[in-house]
Amino acid sequence: MATFDEIIRRYRLDSVELTTWVERRWVRPKETKAGLQFDDVDRARIELIRELHRDLMVDDDSLDLVLSLLDQLYATRQMLRTVEEAIEQLPEPLRAEIHQRLKSRDN
Amino acid sequence: MRDPYQVLGLKKGAKTEEVKKAYRKLARDLHPDLHPGDAKAENRFKDVSAAYDFLSDTDKKARYDRGEIDASGAPRGERTYYRTYADGDSGTRYHDPREFFRDFEGMDVFSDIFGGRGRKRAPARGIDSRATLELDFIDAVNGTTREIALSSGKRLKVNIPPGSNDGQVLRLKGQGMPGSGGGGAGDVLIELKVRPHPQFERKGNDIYAEVPVTLPEALLGGRIEVPTVDGRVQLNIPEGSNTGSRLRLRGKGVPRAVGGARGDQYVTLKVVLPDKPDSDLKEFVKNWSTRHSYRVRS
């Protein structure tokens, strides 16, 4: 866990910038009595946003879109994994059939 | 560390603007969070960002350019990328799949897969099954009945209506995969492949055939037997017919599936000389031609 100030220092952000990110829900820290608390996911996400913004020159409006698409991408990946796990629990002939069908779609 | 310029694909001493541009391009292609499925992206991106970090430091860059220092800098701390969390359980704070796929009618992937968790499942029509069926020309023209086996193992009797065409798709309603949640079964779509016939050719509802005739039949006329899609019929050859003469057999074409007039068959004659013209014929033609020369080419 890290506080707002710690984050600003560590990632060399200014406080307006980070506040905007939190307000826009790009970063979703926990709200505690002691203030905002950023955990590992939030920190990794902040680093990503900072790179998109500073290095890849994605402006604020586009960042909204990019993050939304990324979130959908990761949601889809997660969903796929859930499906994959469900498939792995099926009896072997069914599993083989599913693999076969997925394979025939590859080309 | 390798030469940071080389890592970014640049010439030694490239300007800061060029360094930025090259890095931006590479980061777009390699950033692990933008390419979660690419396992190699992380290592390559690490090199690229280390090189960029190094060259972003104007002081370091100038000294490196002058050859005062080499490219070994302090190693970057191990970084855990967002994708690691995003692909793990903690990612759901930012992208709960259910949050994304819940609100679109008909796109509720999760409830489709898991049988309506917390929500009534919309009736879904079963999937259409597809099959191809190869047919002889005559069967397609006259119609027939065939049994086919679907990939599901189901066997079906298929009525092929008269006048069916190559490429035509027959739809058997409700014979496909079963639906769910009260939705009806899908259809079976059968595409017809009609094998060509050695003698008959179909154009619309008419049939064309070439029929060989002998020299006397062509010259003197007569009655010959010709094949049709209904079997053999008698055809009158008028006197003085020639190769290419076209005769019509009314109503011997393609039957219509539902009422309506049937097409015709057109017979194109082809005059065939005897295999080995004998001396009689040759003698006769020689004599004849001296008195009756005619031109057939301009």
Chai-1 contact restraints between the chains, C-beta under 6 A:
chainA,res_idxA,chainB,res_idxB,connection_type,confidence,min_distance_angstrom,max_distance_angstrom,comment,restraint_id
A,R28,B,R93,contact,1.0,0.0,6.0,A-B,restraint_1
A,V41,B,Y85,contact,1.0,0.0,6.0,A-B,restraint_2
A,V41,B,S90,contact,1.0,0.0,6.0,A-B,restraint_3
A,A44,B,T80,contact,1.0,0.0,6.0,A-B,restraint_4
A,A44,B,Y82,contact,1.0,0.0,6.0,A-B,restraint_5
A,A44,B,Y85,contact,1.0,0.0,6.0,A-B,restraint_6
A,R45,B,Y82,contact,1.0,0.0,6.0,A-B,restraint_7
A,L48,B,D33,contact,1.0,0.0,6.0,A-B,restraint_8
A,L48,B,Y82,contact,1.0,0.0,6.0,A-B,restraint_9
A,D55,B,A27,contact,1.0,0.0,6.0,A-B,restraint_10
A,L56,B,R24,contact,1.0,0.0,6.0,A-B,restraint_11
A,L56,B,A27,contact,1.0,0.0,6.0,A-B,restraint_12
A,L56,B,R28,contact,1.0,0.0,6.0,A-B,restraint_13
A,D71,B,Y94,contact,1.0,0.0,6.0,A-B,restraint_14
A,D71,B,H95,contact,1.0,0.0,6.0,A-B,restraint_15
A,Q72,B,F100,contact,1.0,0.0,6.0,A-B,restraint_16
A,Y74,B,A86,contact,1.0,0.0,6.0,A-B,restraint_17
A,Y74,B,G91,contact,1.0,0.0,6.0,A-B,restraint_18
A,Y74,B,H95,contact,1.0,0.0,6.0,A-B,restraint_19
A,A75,B,H95,contact,1.0,0.0,6.0,A-B,restraint_20
A,A75,B,P97,contact,1.0,0.0,6.0,A-B,restraint_21
A,A75,B,F100,contact,1.0,0.0,6.0,A-B,restraint_22
A,Q78,B,P97,contact,1.0,0.0,6.0,A-B,restraint_23
A,M79,B,P97,contact,1.0,0.0,6.0,A-B,restraint_24
